[in-house]
């Protein structure tokens, strides 16, 4: 059990780093191409039950360029996220399964 959590913790860090790099390139391309930026706030529903897991997910979202967690509703498992361009909410939280395996 402990080894499984360690492995998922390492995978989480790797996925987080990959998503940060990918988002940085995406935001830079938007700036250089002068693409329209249409900021919106979306509600992201999460399967994470523990508050600490939801907090780690919200902080991971904030670390990713172009996104900012603005509110966390732990009881309803909802994170409000401000993003610079509309996109699918599943693209915002690709590291959720790793956090779930690591902490839930």
Secondary structure, DSSP 8 states (H G I E B T S, - for coil): -HHHHHHHHHHHHHHHHHHHHHHHHHHHHHHHHT-----EEEEEE----SHHHHHHHHHHHHHSTTEEEEEEETTTTEEEEEESS---GGGT-TTHHHHHHHH-
